Structure formats: C-alpha cells, structure tokens
Amino acid sequence: MINQKKILLTGVNSIISNYISKKLNEEKFQLYGLTSSKIVKKKYYKKIARIDDYDFLKNVLPQCEFIIHVGWNRKSDNKDNLKLYNKLLKYKNKKAKIIFFSTVAATPNAISNYGKTKYKLSNINLKNKNINLFIGLVDYKFSNHIRLLNKIFNFKLFQLRFTKNIFNVYYVKIETLVNLIIDIVKYKKTKSNFLVVDKIFKLNDFLDLYDNNKKFKIYIPYLLSIFFIKIIQRIKTKNTLIDKIKTFTHKDDKFLFKIK
C-alpha cells in the first residue's frame, strides 16, 4: 500500500528537510532519517540515526523505497560527501531510488568545489539509474542563500547593483520542490533529471524584488565587476564564502536548458 511506503531522508536537521518531512508525514509515509550532526528528536520520523550507525544502515536502509539525499557538508572535505553517498548506494535495496539534491551550479565546467562535487555525484547517481534534482535558489522563510545575497549587496545607506545584468538567478519556491518530491515518490516518475526552477531572474531584478526599503543604489561598472569576479573565481581556497560566490557567479545556461 502506498501509505506504508518507507522513505529515508539525509540531512534531517536542515530547514528544507523539515518542509519535506512535514509534507511526507501528511501523505502518511513512514520516515527515517540520517544526520552527521547531533540527533534531535523530530515528530515526523520513526527513527533518526547518525551516518556512521552501521546497524541502522544495514537494517533500515534496505526497507526504504526512496532515499531523499538532502544532506551535504560544505565545510568538510568533499571526500566525506562522496563517502556518504557510497554508503547509501551500498546498503539500499536494489530497486530503491536515490533522489539526489543536486544544484544548478553542478555543470561540466563548474569552478566551485560545491558545483564540481555535486556534478560528479549527479553523474554517478545517473549511472546507477537514480534521480537528480538540479535545484535553483530555494525561497523559504529564513533562507540562508537569499540572506547571503542581501548581506553582500545591501548596506545601511545604499545598495549595490550592476550596470549590466550579468547573472541569472534560478529561483524556485520551496512548495514547488516539495510537491515535485511528493509526485516522484507517489507516482514513481521514471524521469532521471529534473530542473527544479520556477523562474529565471536577472540579478538586478531579483535584488529589486527583495528591496523593501528602496535605498539609494550605486551601480558597479560592467568591466570592473567582471574583473573582480574573475579574480574571485581564480582564488583556490576552501573558504566557504568564496566557494559560495563562485557557485553563484558561474552557471552553464546551455547545459541547464537541456535538462527538461
């Protein structure tokens, strides 16, 4: 029966996982969770374990028809993220599907560590006949990514803008993402790759959308902005903020538009 289906979520302490688990609970799915951090009791889950709990992996994972792989540690070595994925692949039921949370930054020519590793895992996931979600900038209450954008471009007395709209912002509402996951697990969609985007904004337009105070705007010349961005993109560092800027400023639109 579909309401007895068992589903495992990784990264259960993330805000996005909270939205997903709440909706899956409403649909009467039985939920299990994995986390790399402290185990916090959550009302929607039957059981939550740490990622190094091998008894849990061996006994629970084979029972699950879907593994929704949200979890990701940007601060750790990327080998740790690959290692977790391989654990899921090893212990899951052969017929079970891994729904991997990839990103619109995961493209063949990605320059950020985040984008490169997500692209690598997306390919491995595809070869194993699983499902990839190439997800845009997710809009939800207290979204870290949107707050980061505002922090970079918003100051006390003014806001920064570009003289040319040089970036696309791939925007998606949390409801769109959650509803897609529900459709996949309920109706077993056979598609392998999904581009999860509601709308593509130009950066200036997107920033104006969240400009509630209508502050004075200072425009950065196009050539100067390109110069600084290229410098940042060439910096080789594990710094999380630098890697997030690389992730945001580099997209392969042609590759993404091929994902239907």
N, C-alpha and C positions, 0 to 999 in steps of 0.2 A: 504493500500500500504506500502511496506517495507520502502520506503524512507520517510514516515511520522511517523515512529516509534519514540516514545518519550523515552528518556533514562535519568536517573538521576545518577550523579557521586557525591560521597562524597570525601572530601579531595581535592577540586579542585585547591588548591594552591600548591600542590606537583608537582614535576617535572614529575613523572610518569603519573599523571593525564593530564598534558599538552600534552604528547605524545599521550595518548589515545583519548583525546578530539579532537585533530587535525585530527586524522585518522577517527574518527566517523563523524566529520564535512564533510570530503571529501566524505564519504559514504552517505551524505545527511540525517543523523539522526538529530532530534531536541533534543538539550541538555539542561538539567537543572543541577544546582549544589548546593551542601551544603558545608559549611565550618564552622569550630569552631573559625577561626581567622578573621582578617579583610577582608571585602568583597572588592575584587579588580575586576574591570571590565575586562572581558575576551571576546574576539571577537567570540569565538565558542559557547557561551552559550546564550540562550534566556533569562534566569534569574538565578541569584545566590542568595541564602539566607543563613542566619546563622542557625545552627542546632536547635536553640531554637525558630525559627519562626514557630509557630504552624499553622498559616493561610496558609503558604506555604506548610507545611507538609500535611494538610488536603485537600487542593485544587489541588496541583500539583502532589504529590506522587501517588494518585490513577490513574492518567492518564498514568503513566510510565509503560512500559512493562518489562523493566530491570532496576535494581538498581545496579550499579557497585560500590561496597563498598571498596574504597581505603583508606579512612580516618582512621587515628589511632593516638592517642596521647600517646606517651611513657612516657611523663613527668607527666601525670595526674594519679589519682587513676584508676585502671583497671575497677572499677565500672562505670566510665564515658563512657568507650568504650562499655561496656555491655548495658548501658542505651541508647546510640545512636542506637545500633543495634535493641533494642526492639522498639524504635520509628519507625524505618524503617519497622519492621515487623508489627507493629500495623496499620500504615496508608497506606501501599502499597495495590495495587489491589491483590486479592486472586490469580489470575492467573500469576501475575508478578513474575519474578525470581530475587533473590538477588545473584549477583556474588561476593562472599566474597574473599577478598585478604588475604589468609592465608599465611603460610610460611613453609619451610622445617624444621623449628625448632619446629613446632606445632605437637608434638608427645605425646603418652600416658605418657611417663616418662620424659617429659620436665622439666628442672630445672630453667629456666629463667622465670620471670614474664611474659615477652612478649610471650614466647612459650606456657606457661600454659594457658594464656587467649585466645590466638589465637586457641589453640586446643579445649578449651571449647566452643568457639563461632563456630568453624568448626562443632562440633557435633550438636549444636543447629540448625545451618544452614542446616545440612544434614537431621535432623529430620523434618524440615519444607519443605523438598523437594526442596531445593535450590542448588546452585553450589558453590563448594570450589575450589580455585586455590592454591595449595601448591607450592609456588614460591621460586625459588633459589635466589642466589645473582645476582641482575639485573645490567647488564652493560649498562650504558648510559653516556652521557657527564656529567662530574662533579658528578659522582656517589658518594654519601656520604659514602657508605659502603666500596667501593674499596679504597677511600681516607683514611678511617679509618685504613684499613689493612696496607696500605703503611706507615701511620704515626706510627703504632705500630712496624713494622719490619724494617723500613728504617731510618737510621741515616746519619749524614753528611758524615762520612768517611767509614761506613760499613753497612752491612745488616745482620739481624738475620735469621737463618734457624734452622731446627730441624735435628738431626742425623737420625731420622726416620720420614717418612711421616705419622703422626698420625691423621691428619684430612682430611676429604673430603670437597671439596668446590663445592657446587651445583651451577653451573654457567648457566645463561640464558641471551641472548641478549634481549634488550628492544623490538626489532622488533618481536621476537618470541611471547612475551607476548601480544603485541598489536594485532598481527594477529590472535592469538587464541581468543581474546575477540571479534574481528570482526566476526570470524566464528561462535561463540556462538550466538551473537545477530542477525546475518543474517539468520543462518540456524537452529536456535533453537535446538542445540545439547542437547540430553537428558541425557548425562553422568553427574554424580554428583560430582565426584572428579577428578581433573586433577593435575598431577605432572608436573610443568612447569619448565623444565630443559633442556638445550641444551647439556651439557657435565659435567661429574663429574671429577674434577681435584684433585690430591693430593696437599696439601697445598704448599709444596716447589715448585712444578711445576707451580702452579698458580702464586706464587710470582715472579718466574723467568720470567714468561710471561710479567710482567709489569716492569721488571728490565731494564730500558733503559740506565742506567749509568754503569752497570756491576761493581758495587762496590765490595770491599773485603767482604767476607762472614764469619761470626762467627757462628759456629754450637752449638746449645744448646743440651747437652746430653739428651737422651730419658727419663731416670728416673727422672732427675731434672725437665724437662718440665712437666712431668705427675704430679710431686709433687706440683709444683706451680699452675697448672691448677686445681687440686683437691681442693687446698686451696681457690682459687678464686670462684670455683663452690659452696663452702660451705658458702661463705660470704652472710649473709642475710642483704640486703640493697636495697633501691630504687634508688641507683645511676645508672644513665642511661648507663654510660660507662661500669660499672661492669656487668650490665644486658646484654649489647651487647656482651661482651666477653663470658658470659655464653651461650648466644644464638648461637654464632659462634662455640664454642668448644664442644657443645653437640648436636648430631644428633642420631636418631634411624634409621639406614640404613635399617634394616629389615622391619620396618613399612613403610618407604618411597618406598621401592622397590615393595611393594604390591599394591601401587597406580598405576594404569595403565593409 
